Amino acid sequence: MEFEFDEDQQLLQRMVRETVAKSRSLPEDQLWTTYLDLGWLEAPPVELAIVLEELGYAADPTPFLATATWFAPLAGRLPRGSGTGVFDGAGRFVLDADRADEIALVTHSGVVVLDGRQVHARRLDVFDPTLHLAHVDAPDLAPGVPDLALMGLAISTVGSCRRILDLVVGHVKQRVQFGKPIGSFQAVKHKAADMYVAIERARALAYFSALTIAEDDPRRGKAASMAKAAAGECQRLCFQHGFQLFGAMGYTWENELQIHLKRAKAGDQLLGTAAVHRRALLA
């Protein structure tokens, strides 16, 4: 299966990238209104992946990811406001469950959609304070993870890793040691190149997953797991090299890097790590 963006998709990518760059400093409610007004939630899978990659790059704080890829594929519609889904059979670490207007539950008798106020969701303190995760208490839950949810996490993680690489490249060009920018040293170049290769590999698999979902290809389940595994491996490499190339600065809260490192790490942990999905593919 060959794939490259057509002219409309390239235009969408430029528009989303410019919009996100201009609006990322807005309050969260204004960001959410902007996304709704632009109709991004209604995008088909490949176009949705384009949007999610750029939102991942900006560490988007809104419930867009959960609404588009956790709620919509279960309910078969968009929510009245924001939404999320519970589909792991246990109700643990549910994205945006503490603030969703509607929550779709996968039960043994089918999908049930409830008002968010009817569901007991307890927000958790996690390493990324901008990320809303909650445990949901509900009866009769059954496992059934949508392929779109795995793809969404994968491409969002790719966006985070892209931002990490861009921050690293900007830093190593400016940081001077022994009278030279550290980016001129071969070891630093190799680490940056490894990050780039890992990102491009994970990105290709994420868009392949989106395309199989769009075409209802029978490979969609495997493609989603491949994308999630590749994104997890990508974030591990980008996390390691990103921290190392920034040195002590990478550990500080004042540095933007820590935001994207945490978001990338969360993208791997949610709905199964890279190791979990590799085992699933082998099984």
N, C-alpha and C positions, 0 to 999 in steps of 0.2 A: 504494500500500500504506500504510494507516494503522496506526500503532502507538503504544500507550501501555501502561505496566505495569498488569497486573491486580492484584487485592488480594494474591494470594500473592507476586507478584514485588515489590510494595511492602514487604511484610512481610520478605521475604528481604533486600532492600536495607537496611532498618533494622537487621536482625539482623547482617548482615555489617559494616555501618558501626560498630555498637556493639562488636562482637567485636574488630575490627581496632584500634579506638581503645584498648580495654582491654588488648590483648595485644601491642601493637607493641614494648613494651620487653622482652619475653621473649627468652631465647636462641633462636637460629635453630632448633635441634632441637625445642624445645618449640612454637614456632610451627608447624613442619611437622606435628608430631603433632596439634596442635589442628585444623589444616585437614583432615587425614585423618579424624579422629574425627567432624568435622561433615559429612563426605561431600561437600565442595565440589568435589572432582575429578570426581565423578559427575554434576555438573550438566549439563543440556542447553545448547545454545549461547547462548540469550538469558540464562538464569540464570547461566551461566558468565561472560558479559560483565559482569553486575552484580558478581560477585565480583572479577573482574579489575580493574574500574575502582577499587574500593575498595583493592585491594592495590597498584595503581599509585599511588594517593593517599598510601599509607603507605610507598612505596619498599620493598616487600616484598623481603627478602633470600633467601627460600627458592626452591627450584627449581619452584615451582608453575606458573608461566607455561610453562616448557619442557615440563613433564610433561603438562599439560592440552592444550596447543595445538601442540606440536612432536612429541611422541611419540605420544599417543593417536590422532590422526587417521591416522597412518601404520600403526600396529600394530593398530588396531581394538580396542584394550583399554587398560586402565591398566597401568603397569609394576609389577613387584615392587619397591616402593620408589619411587625417583625415576627420571625418564627424560627423554630428549631425542631430537631427530631430525636427520639430516643429509640435506638435500634440495636443496641449491643446485648440486650437481654438482661442487663443488670442496672441500667440507669446511672452509670458512673461516668464522671467527667464529660457531661453533656455541654456542648458549646452553647453559650448564651441562654441557657435554660432559666437563669435567674431574672432575665429581663425580656423574654419573648412574649409577644402578645398571644401567639398560638403555639401549641406544642403537639406534634404528631407522634403518637406512641405506636410502635409495632408490638402487637399482642398476638397470642396464639389464635385469636379469632379474627385477626385482620388489623388494619390500621385504624386507630381512633384519634381524632383531632379534638383537642380540648383547649378551652381558654387558658391562657397562661396562669391566671389567678386560681384556677381549679387544681393546679398541679403543685405539689410541695417540692420546691427546688431549693437546695441549700448551697449558696455560693461558697467556693473553696478559695483559700489563700494559696496561690501558686507562685512559682518563681517569676512569672510575667504578670505584674500587677495590672497591666492594661487588658489582659485576656480574661473574659468572663467564662468560668467553668463552674458547673454545679453538679451535685448528686441529686437525682430525681427519685422520689419514692412513689412507686406506682405498681399495682398488681398485674400479674399475668403478662409480663414483658417477655418478648421472644427476640432472638437474634435475627438480623437481616439487614446488613449494612449496604446501602445503595452504592453502586459503582460511582455515581456522581460525587458522593461525599468523599470517597478516596481520591478521586481525580482533583477535586477542589482543594483538598489539603496538600496534595502533591504540587500543584502549580503555584499555590500560595507560598509554599516553602521554597520553591524555586525563585520566586520573586524576592523573598527575604535574602536568599543566598546571593542573588544578583546585587542587591544593595550592599551586602557585606563586602563583596569583591570590589565594587566601585569605591567604597570607603577605604578599603585597604590600598588600592591603587593610588588614590589621592594622597594617602598618608605616606607611602613609601617614596613618592616623588618629592615630598617636601622634607622628610626626616633625613638629616645629614649626620653621618658618622664617618670618621677618618677622612673628612674633607669631601665626601661624595654622598649623593642621595642613596639611601640604602636600596632603593629600587634598581640601582645599577649593578648590584651584586647578583651573581648567577644563582645562588641558593634562593634568594628572594624571588627572582624571576620564575624559577621552577615551581615554587609554592603557588604563586599567582596563576601560573599556567595550569597547574593541577586543579585549582579551584575552577578555572574557566571550563576545562574539559568536563569536570563532574557536573557543572551547571548545565552545559549544553546537552549532555547525555540525559540528565533528569528532565530537562525541558522537552526534549524530543519525545520521550516516553509519555510525559504528561499530555502533550497534544495528541499523540497517537491514541491515548486513552479517551480523550474528548471526542476524537473522530469516530472511534468504534461505538461510543455511546450515541453519537448523533446518527449513525447509520444502523444502530441496533445490531451491530456485528456480533456473532456468537463468541468472539474472542474478548468481548468487553470486560468480563470478569477478570480474566488473566491480565489484560492490559492495565486495568485499574490497580491490581496488586503489584505489577511490574513498576508502574509509575510511582506508587507509594514507597516501594522498596528503594528505588533509585533516588527519590527525593530525600529519604532518610540517610542514605549513604552520602549523598551530596552535602547535607547539612553537617554531618559529622566531620567531613574534611574541611568545609568552610569554617566551621566553628573552631577547629583546632588551629588551622593556619591563620584565620582572622585574628584570634587572640594573640598568637605568637608574633605576628608581624606588627601588631600595634604595641606590643610590649605592655608595660604596666598601665598605659593609658586605656587599654581595652577593658580593664577591670573597674573603671570608674563610672559612676552613674552620670557624670557630666558629659560623657562621651556618647554620641548617638549609637555607636557600635553595639552597645549592650542591649539596646531595644531589639535590634534585628537578630542578634544571636539568640536571645530568649524566644523570639517568635519562631525562628527556624527550629529550635529544639522542641518547642511545643508541637509544631507541625509533624515532627517525627513521632512523638509520644502518643498523640491522639490516634485512635482507631488502629493501633498496632504499629510497632516499630518496623524498621527495615528487616530485622531478623525474623519477625513474625510473618511478614508477607513473603519472604524468601522460602520459609518452611511451607507456607500455604501453596506456593507455586510448585514446590517439589512433590507435595502430597497429591 
